Amino acid sequence: MNYIPSINRYQNMVYNRCGNSGIKLSAISLGLWHNFGDVDDFKNSANIIKTAFDAGITHFDLANNYGPSPGSAEINFGKILKQNFSGYRDEMMISSKAGYTMWPGPYGDWGSKKYLISSLNQSLKRMQLDYVDIFYHHRPDPETPLEETMATLDLIVRQGKALYIGLSNYKTPEFLKAINILKDLGTPCLIHQPKYSMFERWVEESLLNALEQNQVGCIPFSPLAQGLLTNKYLNGIPDNSRLAKPHGFLTSQYATADKITKARKLNLIAAQRNQTLAQMAIAWLLKDQRITSVLVGASSPSQLLDSVKSTENIYFENAELLNIEQALGSSTF
């Protein structure tokens, strides 16, 4: 049976302006970092994408190395698009990235012109697309001149292979240098993708203010701290959890006793708000108007819908915010 999207898909989703641009992004974006590789169930992956689109999610975030194996998430996403979304490409914001190791040798990593151009060409072939909406440099390169990397992003836009460009994992000083180069080139930075959650808050020191001052959007990744800000690990590590999988980079050492204790305290606060811990963690990010969208992962359609419900209540009383800070403790920063 052919997939027919919900006619009500745009009625309940919140859409936020992305920096100083004409683009609005859905408050919840779907990341394909996990659960879309060749080790995962293809039918389930397709159902998650369909559920996202039906819920009004318009932004689908990938990278060249997503899988596992690297590249397989883009291949599977391309197949899902071709089979189900051939008439809906213009309703989607699709992003990819390059900056981490993708192939052996000196040209398969970091931020050279050679690597970025080659990688994007490969990504477009895997996804069977003519262009991506956003192309990110995935991480700063300490050896390639920043001017070369930014000029390559500018070239990619001028070639029509991406409509907008973004940066990811850039700290404030290098971010400011990068966007000034981009402004001079005439291709402004649309968005920044940092790691940000209740458990990782370095962006609050200066990056969020820098983004606001320069009118650049912000889309945090890992808002649930790889599942620690959910009810999944409150009573141990389930056999079907990401921490229990043989593939992937997470290990049981990631779920420290300190984080579990904090998560249990936060879970009590979430219950008082009639939210799950995951919903509160996402809402806590969205309460800040500097946040354009929150990038979530999902292992099932139901898990994704649980995250979407976070947009129903992003308001926090001052007392709630104080209780959250007390639950997190000073070691959060």
PASENU-37170 format. One line per 8 residues: number of its first residue (from 1); their letters; for each residue x, y, z of C-alpha. Coordinates in steps of 0.1 Angstrom, whole numbers, plus 5000, padded with zeros to 4 digits. Layout:
// residues N
NUM = a = X Y Z | ...
***
This chain:
// residues 333
1 = mnyipsin = 5000 5000 5000 | 5014 5034 4990 | 5021 5058 5018 | 4998 5088 5019 | 5008 5116 5044 | 4984 5129 5070 | 4965 5159 5057 | 4967 5174 5092
9 = ryqnmvyn = 5005 5171 5095 | 5011 5209 5098 | 4983 5217 5123 | 5000 5208 5156 | 5037 5212 5150 | 5055 5244 5161 | 5077 5261 5135 | 5105 5285 5145
17 = rcgnsgik = 5124 5310 5125 | 5160 5299 5119 | 5182 5329 5126 | 5180 5358 5101 | 5166 5337 5072 | 5134 5329 5054 | 5135 5294 5068 | 5113 5280 5096
25 = lsaislgl = 5122 5246 5111 | 5099 5222 5130 | 5106 5225 5167 | 5114 5188 5166 | 5138 5175 5140 | 5146 5139 5133 | 5182 5128 5135 | 5193 5096 5117
33 = whnfgdvd = 5225 5091 5137 | 5213 5058 5150 | 5185 5033 5141 | 5187 5038 5103 | 5219 5018 5094 | 5223 4985 5077 | 5223 4968 5111 | 5188 4981 5117
41 = dfknsani = 5153 4970 5105 | 5145 4988 5073 | 5108 4986 5077 | 5110 5001 5112 | 5132 5029 5099 | 5107 5037 5071 | 5078 5038 5096 | 5097 5062 5118
49 = iktafdag = 5103 5086 5088 | 5066 5083 5079 | 5055 5090 5115 | 5078 5120 5116 | 5064 5135 5085 | 5028 5129 5096 | 5036 5147 5129 | 5047 5178 5110
57 = ithfdlan = 5085 5172 5113 | 5101 5187 5082 | 5138 5185 5090 | 5157 5152 5086 | 5193 5153 5097 | 5220 5130 5084 | 5258 5129 5079 | 5281 5110 5057
65 = nygpspgs = 5292 5086 5085 | 5259 5078 5100 | 5250 5041 5102 | 5265 5018 5111 | 5281 5011 5087 | 5292 5046 5077 | 5270 5058 5048 | 5243 5032 5053
73 = aeinfgki = 5219 5057 5069 | 5220 5079 5038 | 5215 5049 5016 | 5185 5037 5035 | 5171 5072 5038 | 5174 5076 5000 | 5155 5043 4995 | 5127 5055 5019
81 = lkqnfsgy = 5125 5088 5000 | 5122 5072 4966 | 5096 5046 4978 | 5074 5069 4998 | 5082 5106 4994 | 5089 5112 4957 | 5062 5139 4955 | 5071 5156 4988
89 = rdemmiss = 5108 5166 4985 | 5099 5203 4985 | 5082 5199 5019 | 5114 5186 5035 | 5146 5201 5049 | 5173 5175 5044 | 5207 5180 5058 | 5240 5162 5057
97 = kagytmwp = 5275 5167 5071 | 5312 5159 5066 | 5341 5163 5090 | 5347 5129 5106 | 5366 5099 5092 | 5348 5084 5062 | 5375 5066 5041 | 5412 5058 5045
105 = gpygdwgs = 5440 5080 5034 | 5447 5118 5037 | 5416 5129 5019 | 5388 5111 5038 | 5386 5133 5070 | 5385 5168 5085 | 5379 5199 5064 | 5399 5202 5032
113 = kkylissl = 5382 5213 5000 | 5391 5179 4985 | 5373 5160 5013 | 5342 5182 5016 | 5334 5183 4979 | 5341 5145 4975 | 5320 5136 5005 | 5290 5157 4996
121 = nqslkrmq = 5290 5142 4961 | 5290 5107 4976 | 5262 5117 5000 | 5240 5130 4972 | 5245 5097 4953 | 5236 5076 4984 | 5205 5096 4990 | 5196 5099 4953
129 = ldyvdify = 5193 5137 4956 | 5203 5166 4935 | 5210 5188 4965 | 5207 5190 5003 | 5190 5218 5020 | 5217 5223 5047 | 5253 5211 5045 | 5273 5212 5077
137 = hhrpdpet = 5310 5211 5084 | 5308 5185 5112 | 5337 5196 5133 | 5366 5221 5132 | 5398 5211 5115 | 5429 5222 5134 | 5452 5218 5104 | 5432 5230 5074
145 = pleetmat = 5430 5269 5071 | 5396 5280 5082 | 5394 5301 5050 | 5397 5270 5029 | 5369 5252 5047 | 5345 5281 5047 | 5353 5289 5010 | 5344 5253 5002
153 = ldlivrqg = 5310 5257 5019 | 5304 5289 5000 | 5313 5271 4967 | 5289 5242 4975 | 5261 5267 4978 | 5270 5285 4946 | 5272 5251 4928 | 5236 5244 4939
161 = kalyigls = 5245 5213 4959 | 5233 5228 4991 | 5208 5257 4997 | 5223 5267 5031 | 5253 5258 5052 | 5258 5252 5089 | 5285 5244 5114 | 5286 5217 5141
169 = nyktpefl = 5307 5212 5172 | 5324 5246 5168 | 5333 5264 5200 | 5326 5301 5203 | 5360 5316 5192 | 5362 5294 5161 | 5325 5299 5153 | 5329 5336 5153
177 = kainilkd = 5359 5335 5130 | 5341 5311 5107 | 5309 5332 5104 | 5328 5364 5097 | 5346 5346 5068 | 5312 5333 5055 | 5297 5368 5057 | 5325 5382 5037
185 = lgtpclih = 5320 5355 5011 | 5283 5362 5008 | 5270 5329 5022 | 5259 5334 5058 | 5258 5306 5083 | 5222 5295 5087 | 5225 5273 5118 | 5248 5258 5144
193 = qpkysmfe = 5245 5222 5157 | 5261 5218 5192 | 5258 5190 5217 | 5235 5204 5244 | 5214 5189 5271 | 5207 5192 5308 | 5238 5171 5313 | 5260 5191 5289
201 = rwveesll = 5257 5228 5291 | 5289 5244 5277 | 5270 5263 5251 | 5255 5285 5279 | 5289 5300 5286 | 5290 5321 5255 | 5279 5303 5223 | 5242 5309 5227
209 = naleqnqv = 5247 5346 5231 | 5271 5346 5201 | 5244 5328 5180 | 5217 5353 5190 | 5240 5383 5184 | 5248 5370 5149 | 5213 5359 5141 | 5222 5322 5136
217 = gcipfspl = 5199 5294 5144 | 5207 5267 5169 | 5197 5230 5168 | 5211 5210 5197 | 5219 5173 5193 | 5219 5146 5220 | 5192 5165 5240 | 5184 5133 5259
225 = aqglltnk = 5221 5126 5267 | 5220 5093 5246 | 5190 5081 5266 | 5201 5090 5301 | 5175 5118 5302 | 5147 5092 5297 | 5132 5066 5319 | 5151 5039 5301
233 = ylngipdn = 5181 5036 5325 | 5165 5046 5358 | 5165 5010 5370 | 5195 4996 5351 | 5205 4989 5315 | 5178 4970 5295 | 5189 4943 5271 | 5175 4962 5241
241 = srlakphg = 5190 4995 5249 | 5217 5014 5230 | 5241 5009 5259 | 5236 4971 5256 | 5242 4969 5218 | 5275 4954 5206 | 5278 4980 5178 | 5280 5017 5185
249 = fltsqyat = 5302 5038 5207 | 5283 5039 5240 | 5292 5017 5269 | 5277 5010 5303 | 5304 5033 5318 | 5285 5062 5302 | 5256 5056 5326 | 5274 5067 5358
257 = adkitkar = 5257 5064 5392 | 5258 5102 5395 | 5239 5107 5363 | 5214 5080 5371 | 5208 5097 5405 | 5202 5131 5388 | 5179 5115 5362 | 5158 5100 5390
265 = klnliaaq = 5154 5134 5406 | 5145 5150 5373 | 5120 5123 5366 | 5101 5133 5397 | 5099 5169 5385 | 5088 5158 5351 | 5060 5138 5367 | 5047 5169 5385
273 = rnqtlaqm = 5045 5186 5351 | 5026 5156 5336 | 5055 5149 5313 | 5079 5121 5308 | 5115 5128 5316 | 5123 5129 5279 | 5096 5154 5272 | 5107 5177 5300
281 = aiawllkd = 5143 5175 5288 | 5133 5185 5253 | 5109 5212 5265 | 5137 5226 5288 | 5157 5233 5257 | 5128 5247 5237 | 5119 5272 5264 | 5149 5293 5252
289 = qritsvlv = 5140 5313 5222 | 5175 5310 5209 | 5168 5274 5202 | 5153 5269 5167 | 5147 5231 5169 | 5158 5201 5189 | 5173 5172 5171 | 5159 5139 5185
297 = gasspsql = 5166 5103 5176 | 5140 5075 5177 | 5141 5037 5177 | 5104 5034 5171 | 5074 5055 5159 | 5060 5056 5195 | 5092 5069 5209 | 5093 5097 5183
305 = ldsvkste = 5057 5106 5191 | 5066 5108 5228 | 5093 5134 5219 | 5069 5154 5198 | 5045 5158 5227 | 5072 5178 5245 | 5061 5209 5224 | 5027 5209 5241
313 = niyfenae = 5043 5225 5272 | 5076 5243 5271 | 5067 5268 5299 | 5085 5264 5332 | 5077 5281 5365 | 5107 5297 5382 | 5103 5272 5410 | 5105 5244 5385
321 = llnieqal = 5137 5258 5370 | 5152 5261 5405 | 5143 5225 5413 | 5159 5213 5381 | 5191 5232 5389 | 5191 5217 5424 | 5186 5182 5409 | 5214 5187 5385
329 = gsstf = 5239 5201 5410 | 5268 5225 5404 | 5288 5197 5386 | 5265 5201 5356 | 5286 5229 5341
***
